[in-house]
Amino acid sequence: MLYGRLDGLRGEVSARLAGVLRESGGTPQAVLERDVAAARCAEQLARFDAAENKLCFGRLDLADGERRYVGRLGLFDESDDYEPLLVDWRAPAARPFYVATAAAPEGVRRRRHIRTSGRTVVAIDDELLDLAAADGADGGDGLVGEAALLAALSADRTGRMNDIVETIQAEQDRVIRSEHQGVLVVQGGPGTGKTAVALHRAAFLLYTRRERLARRGVLVVGPNAGFLRYVGQVLPSLGETGVLLSTIADLYPGISARRAETAEAAEIKGRPVMAEVVAAAVRDRQRVPDEPWVIEFDDQVLSLDRETCERARERARRTGRRHNEAREVFVAEVVEALARQMAELVGADVHGGGNLLDEEDVAEIRRELRGDRAVREALGALWPVLTPRRLVADLFARPELLASAAPTLTEAERGLLLRERAGGWSPADVPLLDEAAELLGADDRVARTRAERERRDRVAYAEGVLEILAGSATQDVEGEDDPEVVLASDLVDAGALADRHEDRAHATVAERAAADRTWTFGHVIVDEAQELSAMAWRMLMRRCPSRSMTLVGDVAQTGDLAGTSSWDDVLRPYVADRWRLERLTVNYRTPAEIMAVAAAVLADLGPPLDPPPEPPTSVRTSGAEPWRCAAPRAELADRLARMTVEEVAAVGEGRVAVIAPASLVAELGAAVLAAVPGASVGEDPDLERPVVVLPVARAKGLEFDSVLVVEPALVLAESPRGANDLYVALTRATRRLGVLHSAAPPSALAGLREWDGGRRDG
Ligand SMILES: Nc1ncnc2c1ncn2[C@@H]1O[C@H](COP(=O)(O)OP(=O)(O)OP(=O)(O)O)[C@@H](O)[C@H]1O
């Protein structure tokens, strides 16, 4: 019945879309309306398509006899006063499905999980809450829909993350539906569903605050492009497409930040002091000459002295405007001083005293001075027009500029930052460019010229369109004058039509937001939020002045040197203590056997954290004890290749990952590729392949059926945050974990059982 209703709606909207597209449009206004209507229909159809799979997954039988179906969208019975047939999982009426327990049944007698394959029901799992209550049971381990949950958790991994709407757990539901308007921090150990919760919260907010969020958009920030691809399907599968997924490195329009740099340099660039460094770098470009600057102008010799320039600089700075905008004041002051000098020289009345030039003559001199090459050269040297790119590139390419702007960094630290101008931008440069853009203000001269040219092109195009419209309409009516059509070009001139084309060129909010550095979002979600540097936070906070944010992360997993070990440190500068902390405590990914090992590593090696880490409790065991294998260094790669083949056999359709110290990835990858030709190796591997070999820093946020961690001692040694990296690596597995090493592993791993040569279990 529900699928029948869905098909009915699909048919209606498809017919409407076809009708809309058949309309020729007529006036440009009508064309615009047609496009908007078509986009709305297409969006609705996409939502219906997303709901096709597992349309209905739950049923609530309430104590008062009501029966409520829960699913991916809301469906209503038009013939029966719009009675709900299916309740959207985000609607308040669906909430008991996720939170009712025997102890607090919320009016629910029975909760049914319905599993479907295509349009066929293949299984149902019932929980009788009133019976459990009558038995005095308290809901056992607190899991909701345990059978459906365990089925989801023990399924083979596919290399893409799935949505969890069918089995959201109560503590996750609290976060997803939180009414908190400000900054919500979700701290949780590995596998507690932080990523899943963050994405479902985005879908929830778009449902409940659609009006506002549709206009300003939602931004989801993730740690790297591979991770964003991994999670990229989740929101579309929930019927939501208007969300911008981005890394920090991609948040500055027009910059592709792929330049490699050392972790130490990136850490320095992420420090809060860099805001002052960039500000000082801007001020340093506002110069005054030590010796008077001599300018030959119109057969006269003018001189620009230090005092004049200082006065002009002071005036310009006092306006409080940004560098490029305040420049006009500086220019006007300097030109005025030069014009007065010139007037003195050429207009002095040697006989009667006074000056022979009138105001108009002086104005003419001013105009000429502004156009004079030597004057422009002087102004360009004293107060140059600066783009963010030029400012930052100069700062890191010229030791004297860096020394002056960053006196609080040590000589050695500055040394780490210096580099060739060519070579592009690194991810850690992006927040600095953003900072610079804020301080410089737009030098929009180039952009303006380009925009003007593009607009002229569009106007020309629009004039063509209007001509064609008028022409074809005239033909339609066989040469008769049709007042409607002739009016078309009166109603909307080519310029207005061109502007509308521009609107349509950036169709969605997400696209418009992505192209605009100054865009502010309605809500910002940050995943792996512990990795962001102080400068990255500054940049992000500018994108979200309302501070409506959800930050999910784990301070025990921080791998980036510039990342944080304290949420309070991160947030205090922006919201003081007005942020709320929620915790997730249950690990859905990692079985208890593996989590015990990872927790021991964290306890032995972990740095002090705020809040102190509490390794999450696993919901299940896998029956496969993690193991380790010692091999001589020379045999490490061969041994790994053999083990990988074993693991591939053990996980069947699932996924295997080899997680290694960055310095070993190439060598180990080659050996694995020789044994498993379909493997994918490197910084950004194809996660849908059966086997991937990747460096430990890229494993963040991902998961695999089986994980082989290689040379843990080297993982620890390669980074000051090595202990966190190892903790992350050990918690990526949903079923099996092996550790391979030539050097002695940390003591928490030394007690693992020995590899038994490939005997399979679990
Ligand atoms: N309620 C749930 N129902 C089904 N699966 C779930 C549920 N919660 C989490 N999972 C699954 O558990 C796994 C871990 O979730 P997720 O990646 O969101 O955790 P995380 O907290 O972000 O982990 P990490 O910090 O280690 O990256 C995913 O496969 C996710 O789909």
The ligand as an SDF file (V2000), in Angstrom:
LIG
                    3D

 31 33  0  0  0  0  0  0  0  0999 V2000
   22.6380    3.0950   15.5120 N   0  0  0  0  0  0  0  0  0  0  0  0
   23.3770    2.4790   14.6070 C   0  0  0  0  0  0  0  0  0  0  0  0
   22.8510    1.5330   13.8120 N   0  0  0  0  0  0  0  0  0  0  0  0
   23.5990    0.8850   12.8920 C   0  0  0  0  0  0  0  0  0  0  0  0
   24.8840    1.1410   12.6880 N   0  0  0  0  0  0  0  0  0  0  0  0
   25.4700    2.0780   13.4480 C   0  0  0  0  0  0  0  0  0  0  0  0
   24.7500    2.7920   14.4480 C   0  0  0  0  0  0  0  0  0  0  0  0
   25.5970    3.6660   15.0160 N   0  0  0  0  0  0  0  0  0  0  0  0
   26.7690    3.5040   14.4180 C   0  0  0  0  0  0  0  0  0  0  0  0
   26.7040    2.5530   13.4800 N   0  0  0  0  0  0  0  0  0  0  0  0
   27.7780    2.0880   12.6180 C   0  0  0  0  0  0  0  0  0  0  0  0
   28.9660    2.0250   13.3710 O   0  0  0  0  0  0  0  0  0  0  0  0
   30.0730    2.3870   12.5770 C   0  0  0  0  0  0  0  0  0  0  0  0
   30.8250    3.4970   13.2290 C   0  0  0  0  0  0  0  0  0  0  0  0
   30.1090    4.6920   13.1000 O   0  0  0  0  0  0  0  0  0  0  0  0
   30.8430    6.0600   12.7930 P   0  0  0  0  0  0  0  0  0  0  0  0
   31.8540    5.8900   11.7320 O   0  0  0  0  0  0  0  0  0  0  0  0
   29.8040    7.0790   12.6580 O   0  0  0  0  0  0  0  0  0  0  0  0
   31.6040    6.2320   14.1810 O   0  0  0  0  0  0  0  0  0  0  0  0
   32.5760    7.3880   14.6570 P   0  0  0  0  0  0  0  0  0  0  0  0
   32.2130    7.6700   16.0530 O   0  0  0  0  0  0  0  0  0  0  0  0
   32.5510    8.5000   13.6910 O   0  0  0  0  0  0  0  0  0  0  0  0
   33.9570    6.6140   14.6080 O   0  0  0  0  0  0  0  0  0  0  0  0
   35.4580    7.1550   14.5800 P   0  0  0  0  0  0  0  0  0  0  0  0
   35.6050    8.2090   15.6160 O   0  0  0  0  0  0  0  0  0  0  0  0
   36.2240    5.9240   14.9230 O   0  0  0  0  0  0  0  0  0  0  0  0
   35.6860    7.6040   13.2030 O   0  0  0  0  0  0  0  0  0  0  0  0
   29.5040    2.7500   11.2110 C   0  0  0  0  0  0  0  0  0  0  0  0
   29.5660    1.6330   10.3710 O   0  0  0  0  0  0  0  0  0  0  0  0
   28.0750    3.0860   11.5140 C   0  0  0  0  0  0  0  0  0  0  0  0
   27.2520    2.8650   10.4010 O   0  0  0  0  0  0  0  0  0  0  0  0
  1  2  1  0
  2  3  1  0
  2  7  2  0
  3  4  2  0
  4  5  1  0
  5  6  2  0
  6  7  1  0
  6 10  1  0
  7  8  1  0
  8  9  2  0
  9 10  1  0
 10 11  1  0
 11 12  1  0
 11 30  1  0
 12 13  1  0
 13 14  1  0
 13 28  1  0
 14 15  1  0
 15 16  1  0
 16 17  2  0
 16 18  1  0
 16 19  1  0
 19 20  1  0
 20 21  2  0
 20 22  1  0
 20 23  1  0
 23 24  1  0
 24 25  2  0
 24 26  1  0
 24 27  1  0
 28 29  1  0
 28 30  1  0
 30 31  1  0
M  END
$$$$
